Amino acid sequence: MKGEIGESSDYKELSEEKKLSNSLNVEIKNINNINKIQQNSVKVILRNSIRLLTYNFFCRPPPINSNDGDYKDARLNDFLEQLQNFDIICFQELFTTLNDRKHKMIREGAKVGLRFYASPRVPSFFSKYLTDSGLLILSRYPILENEFYEYFINVSGDAPSNKGVLYAKIKINDNFLFLFNTHLQSTYYDESQKKIDCTIQVRTTQTEELINFVFNKLIALPKEEINNGCIIIAGDFNIDAHDNKFAKTKYKIPNYNISEYNLLKLKFQKLGTAIDLMEKKYNEHLYTYGDNEKEEYDHTLTSKIERNMKQTLDYIWEIIPNFNNEIYKEGYNMINDSYSFEDKNNDNKIKVLYDSFKVQEFLVKNRPYQQLSDHFGVSVDLYSPQNISQTLKFKK
């Protein structure tokens, strides 16, 4: 199912501003909508790489809320100041039902150069869903293709939402980033053991759907594009990398005596080499959810039962396909029997800068909330040859 894809029309209407691009010394004359940039001040951003962020923004659709409405609009306004620091953003839980927040994010992103976006279409009034997927991709670079795959089933508190995975093919210079943004089934720990087990089984099924969707996209692409490009799967997987005693339940995943996280890594082997970028950098997993013990961390947005749960749920994975696997050869041969499978090293491909991986906490002060979401985001930089350093000057 194709989703919405395009260049923000709001960006096109900014006649007072020069369009942001990869060129140097971009000057913006009208900065009335850029928060907290003082008069006569100059803010310069130097970056010779592409910074990618994934972030569960915790903007559930009304009337779902807690803690004085979750401060959704205030948190979104605070986050707008962060937009200029990233080149590609994968959002989860940015729902459109009965609100304009996703569209505001698209409009404001365009003003700082994130003028390309991909978003799944809102389910029709007659569908089984009450709200959309909550997924959105913003990009400084052109999004040439996109597709949304809808997961077969969601249960419990996720049942009303159209969960799935959003794919975008993004052109970066002469190469491509193949980006998959997903949000898997949640587990609600205030429910019965039977319902908890059910959510885990559904999530296990969704990981199979995710991997099959990625595989089917890859074999439909020219192999040269994949060799020179980069494959990233990002999002909120709702799979904890820890043996968490607080959240641990009595279930066993059917047919497997293995943790969900290790099972996910095992399944990813169908695609080739899967690199968990957080584990690659730290050789461990930092918490992205439920880390509430420190005073400066969230004690407003996280539900009481999940506070101090300390989980790693948010990931960025790099996939390096192994085209020598028979499954790839069979898949390509279905499309082109004469396809060549000789791999060649290419120094011009897009590369992941592993040491750049970072947990983005987005902490704030002097607010009734301490974080901009109940999750932390995670980010990484990508290097693309010929990429020009961006110098963005904001000056009145």
C-alpha positions as CSV (number, residue, x, y, z in Angstrom):
1,M,0.0,0.0,0.0
2,K,1.5,3.3,-1.1
3,G,1.6,6.1,1.4
4,E,1.8,9.8,1.1
5,I,5.1,11.0,-0.3
6,G,6.2,14.4,-1.4
7,E,7.7,17.8,-0.9
8,S,5.9,19.9,1.7
9,S,3.8,22.5,-0.1
10,D,4.4,24.8,2.8
11,Y,8.1,24.8,2.0
12,K,7.4,25.8,-1.6
13,E,5.4,28.9,-0.4
14,L,8.3,30.3,1.7
15,S,9.1,33.0,-0.9
16,E,11.1,35.0,1.6
17,E,13.6,32.2,2.2
18,K,16.3,30.6,0.0
19,K,15.7,26.8,-0.1
20,L,17.9,24.7,2.1
21,S,20.1,22.3,0.2
22,N,23.5,20.8,0.4
23,S,25.2,24.0,-0.8
24,L,27.2,26.1,1.6
25,N,26.2,29.3,3.4
26,V,22.5,29.0,3.1
27,E,21.0,32.2,4.4
28,I,17.4,32.5,5.7
29,K,16.1,36.0,5.8
30,N,12.8,35.4,7.5
31,I,13.2,33.5,10.8
32,N,10.0,34.5,12.6
33,N,9.0,30.8,12.9
34,I,12.3,29.6,14.3
35,N,12.1,29.6,18.0
36,K,14.6,31.2,20.4
37,I,17.1,32.5,17.9
38,Q,17.9,36.0,19.2
39,Q,17.9,39.1,17.1
40,N,21.2,39.7,15.2
41,S,22.6,36.4,16.3
42,V,24.1,33.8,14.0
43,K,23.8,30.1,14.5
44,V,26.0,27.9,12.3
45,I,25.7,24.1,11.8
46,L,28.6,22.3,10.3
47,R,28.1,18.7,9.3
48,N,29.7,16.6,6.6
49,S,27.5,13.5,7.3
50,I,23.8,12.7,7.4
51,R,22.4,12.4,10.9
52,L,19.5,10.0,11.2
53,L,17.2,9.9,14.3
54,T,14.4,7.4,15.3
55,Y,12.0,8.7,18.0
56,N,8.8,7.4,19.5
57,F,7.2,10.8,20.2
58,F,4.4,9.6,22.4
59,C,1.6,11.6,20.8
60,R,-1.3,9.3,21.2
61,P,-4.6,10.3,19.6
62,P,-7.3,12.0,21.6
63,P,-9.1,11.1,23.8
64,I,-6.2,8.8,25.0
65,N,-4.1,10.7,27.5
66,S,-3.0,10.8,31.1
67,N,-1.1,13.3,33.1
68,D,-2.9,16.5,32.0
69,G,-3.2,15.4,28.4
70,D,0.4,14.3,28.1
71,Y,1.4,17.9,27.2
72,K,1.4,16.8,23.6
73,D,1.3,20.3,22.0
74,A,3.8,21.8,24.4
75,R,6.2,18.9,23.8
76,L,5.9,19.2,20.1
77,N,6.6,22.9,20.2
78,D,9.7,22.2,22.2
79,F,10.9,19.5,19.8
80,L,10.6,21.9,16.8
81,E,13.8,23.5,18.1
82,Q,15.6,20.2,17.5
83,L,14.5,19.6,13.9
84,Q,17.5,21.5,12.4
85,N,19.9,19.1,14.1
86,F,18.9,16.1,12.0
87,D,18.8,15.2,8.3
88,I,16.4,12.2,8.4
89,I,13.9,11.5,11.2
90,C,11.8,8.4,11.7
91,F,8.9,9.1,14.1
92,Q,6.6,6.6,15.8
93,E,3.4,7.5,17.8
94,L,2.8,10.7,15.9
95,F,-0.9,10.0,15.2
96,T,-3.2,12.1,13.0
97,T,-6.6,11.3,14.4
98,L,-8.5,14.4,15.6
99,N,-5.4,16.5,15.6
100,D,-3.0,18.4,13.3
101,R,0.3,17.5,15.0
102,K,1.8,15.3,12.3
103,H,1.0,18.0,9.7
104,K,2.5,20.6,11.9
105,M,5.7,18.6,12.2
106,I,5.8,18.3,8.4
107,R,5.3,22.1,7.9
108,E,7.8,23.1,10.5
109,G,10.4,20.6,9.3
110,A,10.2,22.1,5.8
111,K,11.2,25.4,7.2
112,V,14.5,24.1,8.3
113,G,15.2,22.0,5.2
114,L,13.4,18.7,6.0
115,R,11.2,19.3,3.0
116,F,10.6,15.7,1.9
117,Y,8.3,13.3,3.8
118,A,6.7,9.9,3.7
119,S,3.6,9.0,5.7
120,P,1.1,6.1,5.5
121,R,-2.3,7.1,4.4
122,V,-5.0,7.4,7.1
123,P,-7.2,4.3,7.2
124,S,-10.7,4.9,5.7
125,F,-13.7,5.5,7.9
126,F,-14.9,2.0,7.1
127,S,-11.7,0.2,8.0
128,K,-11.3,-1.8,11.2
129,Y,-8.9,0.8,12.6
130,L,-9.7,3.9,14.7
131,T,-6.4,5.6,14.0
132,D,-3.4,5.4,11.7
133,S,0.1,3.9,12.2
134,G,1.7,7.0,13.8
135,L,4.7,6.6,11.5
136,L,6.4,9.5,9.7
137,I,9.7,10.0,7.9
138,L,11.1,13.5,7.3
139,S,14.2,14.0,5.1
140,R,16.5,16.7,3.7
141,Y,17.1,14.4,0.8
142,P,14.5,13.4,-1.9
143,I,12.3,10.4,-1.1
144,L,11.9,8.7,-4.5
145,E,9.7,5.8,-3.4
146,N,7.7,4.7,-0.4
147,E,5.5,1.9,0.7
148,F,3.6,1.0,3.8
149,Y,3.1,-2.6,4.9
150,E,0.2,-3.2,7.3
151,Y,0.8,-5.9,10.0
152,F,-1.8,-8.6,9.9
153,I,-3.0,-8.2,13.5
154,N,-2.6,-5.9,16.5
155,V,-4.1,-6.8,19.9
156,S,-4.9,-5.3,23.3
157,G,-4.3,-1.5,23.5
158,D,-2.7,-1.5,20.0
159,A,-5.8,-3.0,18.3
160,P,-7.3,0.3,17.2
161,S,-4.1,1.4,15.4
162,N,-2.9,0.5,11.9
163,K,0.6,-0.7,12.8
164,G,3.1,-1.6,10.2
165,V,6.4,-0.7,8.6
166,L,7.0,2.4,6.4
167,Y,9.6,2.0,3.6
168,A,11.4,5.0,1.9
169,K,14.0,5.0,-0.8
170,I,16.0,8.2,-0.2
171,K,18.4,9.6,-2.8
172,I,21.7,10.9,-1.2
173,N,23.9,12.2,-3.9
174,D,24.3,9.4,-6.4
175,N,23.4,6.6,-4.0
176,F,20.4,5.5,-2.0
177,L,19.4,4.9,1.6
178,F,16.8,2.1,1.9
179,L,15.0,3.0,5.2
180,F,12.4,1.0,7.1
181,N,10.6,2.7,10.0
182,T,8.5,0.4,12.2
183,H,6.6,0.2,15.5
184,L,5.8,-3.3,16.7
185,Q,3.1,-4.6,19.1
186,S,3.4,-3.2,22.7
187,T,3.0,-5.3,25.8
188,Y,0.8,-3.9,28.6
189,Y,2.1,-5.1,31.9
190,D,-1.0,-4.2,33.8
191,E,-3.0,-6.9,31.9
192,S,-3.4,-10.6,32.7
193,Q,-0.7,-13.1,31.9
194,K,-2.7,-14.5,29.1
195,K,-3.0,-11.2,27.4
196,I,0.7,-10.5,27.9
197,D,1.6,-13.8,26.3
198,C,-0.7,-12.9,23.4
199,T,1.0,-9.6,22.8
200,I,4.4,-11.3,22.7
201,Q,3.2,-13.9,20.2
202,V,1.7,-11.2,18.0
203,R,5.0,-9.3,18.1
204,T,6.9,-12.4,17.1
205,T,4.6,-12.8,14.1
206,Q,5.2,-9.1,13.2
207,T,8.9,-9.6,13.2
208,E,8.5,-12.3,10.6
209,E,6.3,-10.0,8.5
210,L,8.8,-7.2,8.9
211,I,11.7,-9.4,7.7
212,N,9.7,-10.8,4.8
213,F,8.7,-7.3,3.7
214,V,12.3,-6.0,3.8
215,F,13.5,-9.1,1.9
216,N,10.9,-8.7,-0.8
217,K,11.8,-5.0,-1.2
218,L,15.5,-5.9,-1.5
219,I,15.2,-8.5,-4.2
220,A,13.1,-6.1,-6.3
221,L,15.9,-3.5,-6.3
222,P,18.9,-3.5,-8.7
223,K,21.8,-5.1,-6.8
224,E,24.1,-2.3,-7.8
225,E,21.9,0.2,-5.9
226,I,22.1,-2.0,-2.8
227,N,25.9,-2.4,-3.1
228,N,26.4,1.3,-3.2
229,G,23.7,2.2,-0.7
230,C,22.7,1.5,2.9
231,I,19.9,-0.5,4.4
232,I,18.6,0.7,7.8
233,I,15.7,-0.7,9.9
234,A,14.8,1.7,12.7
235,G,12.0,2.2,15.2
236,D,10.4,1.1,18.4
237,F,10.5,-2.7,18.4
238,N,9.0,-3.1,21.9
239,I,11.6,-5.9,22.3
240,D,13.9,-5.4,25.3
241,A,17.5,-6.4,24.9
242,H,17.9,-7.1,28.7
243,D,16.9,-10.0,30.9
244,N,14.7,-7.6,32.8
245,K,13.6,-9.1,36.1
246,F,11.0,-6.3,36.6
247,A,9.2,-7.0,33.3
248,K,10.0,-10.7,32.9
249,T,6.9,-12.9,32.6
250,K,6.5,-16.6,32.8
251,Y,6.0,-17.2,29.1
252,K,8.1,-19.1,26.7
253,I,8.0,-18.0,23.1
254,P,6.3,-20.9,21.2
255,N,8.9,-23.4,19.8
256,Y,11.8,-21.3,21.0
257,N,13.7,-21.4,24.3
258,I,15.4,-18.0,23.6
259,S,14.9,-14.4,24.5
260,E,12.9,-12.2,22.1
261,Y,15.9,-10.0,21.4
262,N,18.1,-13.0,20.5
263,L,15.3,-14.5,18.4
264,L,15.1,-11.2,16.5
265,K,18.8,-11.3,15.8
266,L,18.5,-14.9,14.7
267,K,15.7,-14.1,12.3
268,F,17.5,-11.2,10.8
269,Q,20.1,-13.6,9.5
270,K,17.7,-14.3,6.7
271,L,18.6,-10.9,5.4
272,G,22.3,-11.2,5.9
273,T,24.5,-9.5,8.6
274,A,22.4,-7.5,11.0
275,I,24.2,-4.9,13.1
276,D,22.6,-3.5,16.2
277,L,24.3,-0.1,16.1
278,M,23.9,0.5,19.9
279,E,25.5,-2.9,20.7
280,K,28.2,-2.2,18.0
281,K,29.3,1.0,19.8
282,Y,28.9,0.1,23.5
283,N,29.0,-3.7,23.5
284,E,25.9,-3.3,25.7
285,H,22.4,-1.7,25.6
286,L,21.7,1.6,27.1
287,Y,18.1,2.2,28.3
288,T,15.7,4.0,26.0
289,Y,12.5,3.6,28.1
290,G,11.5,3.5,31.8
291,D,14.7,5.0,33.1
292,N,13.1,7.1,35.7
293,E,15.2,7.0,38.8
294,K,17.3,10.1,38.2
295,E,15.6,13.4,39.1
296,E,16.2,14.9,35.7
297,Y,14.6,12.0,33.9
298,D,10.9,11.5,33.3
299,H,8.5,11.0,36.2
300,T,5.5,12.5,34.4
301,L,4.8,10.7,31.1
302,T,5.6,7.1,31.8
303,S,2.8,5.0,33.3
304,K,3.2,4.2,36.9
305,I,3.4,0.5,36.4
306,E,6.3,0.9,33.9
307,R,8.4,3.5,35.8
308,N,11.9,2.3,36.5
309,M,11.4,-0.7,34.2
310,K,14.6,0.2,32.4
311,Q,14.3,-1.3,28.9
312,T,16.0,-0.9,25.6
313,L,13.1,-0.8,23.0
314,D,14.4,1.6,20.3
315,Y,16.9,0.5,17.8
316,I,18.7,1.3,14.6
317,W,19.9,-1.8,12.6
318,E,22.1,-1.9,9.6
319,I,21.5,-4.8,7.2
320,I,24.3,-6.0,5.0
321,P,22.8,-8.6,2.6
322,N,24.7,-11.8,1.7
323,F,23.9,-12.2,-2.0
324,N,25.7,-15.6,-2.0
325,N,22.8,-17.0,0.0
326,E,20.6,-19.3,-2.1
327,I,17.5,-17.4,-1.0
328,Y,18.8,-14.2,-2.6
329,K,19.9,-16.0,-5.8
330,E,16.5,-17.6,-6.1
331,G,14.7,-14.3,-5.5
332,Y,16.8,-12.4,-8.1
333,N,16.5,-15.2,-10.6
334,M,12.7,-14.8,-10.5
335,I,13.2,-11.3,-11.8
336,N,16.2,-11.7,-14.1
337,D,17.8,-15.1,-14.8
338,S,21.0,-13.5,-16.1
339,Y,21.7,-11.5,-13.0
340,S,25.3,-11.3,-11.9
341,F,26.2,-12.1,-8.3
342,E,29.8,-11.0,-8.3
343,D,30.3,-8.7,-5.3
344,K,32.8,-5.8,-5.8
345,N,34.1,-3.6,-3.1
346,N,33.0,0.0,-3.6
347,D,34.6,2.9,-1.7
348,N,31.8,5.2,-2.9
349,K,29.0,3.5,-1.0
350,I,27.1,5.1,1.9
351,K,28.7,4.1,5.2
352,V,27.4,4.0,8.8
353,L,29.7,5.9,11.2
354,Y,29.4,3.5,14.1
355,D,31.1,5.7,16.6
356,S,28.6,8.4,16.0
357,F,25.7,6.4,17.5
358,K,24.0,8.3,20.4
359,V,21.1,8.0,22.7
360,Q,19.2,11.3,22.4
361,E,17.5,12.0,25.7
362,F,15.9,15.3,24.8
363,L,15.7,16.5,28.4
364,V,14.1,19.8,29.3
365,K,13.9,22.1,32.3
366,N,11.3,24.5,33.7
367,R,8.4,22.4,32.2
368,P,5.8,20.2,33.9
369,Y,7.5,17.3,32.1
370,Q,11.2,16.4,32.1
371,Q,11.6,14.7,28.7
372,L,10.0,15.4,25.3
373,S,8.7,11.8,25.2
374,D,8.5,8.8,27.5
375,H,11.1,7.3,25.2
376,F,14.6,8.4,24.4
377,G,15.5,8.7,20.7
378,V,18.6,7.1,19.1
379,S,20.6,8.5,16.3
380,V,23.6,7.7,14.0
381,D,25.5,9.5,11.3
382,L,25.9,8.2,7.8
383,Y,28.7,9.2,5.4
384,S,28.2,9.6,1.8
385,P,31.0,10.5,-0.6
386,Q,30.6,13.9,-2.3
387,N,28.4,15.0,0.5
388,I,28.9,18.8,1.0
389,S,29.2,20.2,4.5
390,Q,26.1,22.1,5.4
391,T,26.6,25.5,6.8
392,L,23.2,26.9,7.8
393,K,23.3,30.5,8.8
394,F,20.2,31.9,10.6
395,K,20.5,35.6,10.6
396,K,17.9,38.4,10.8
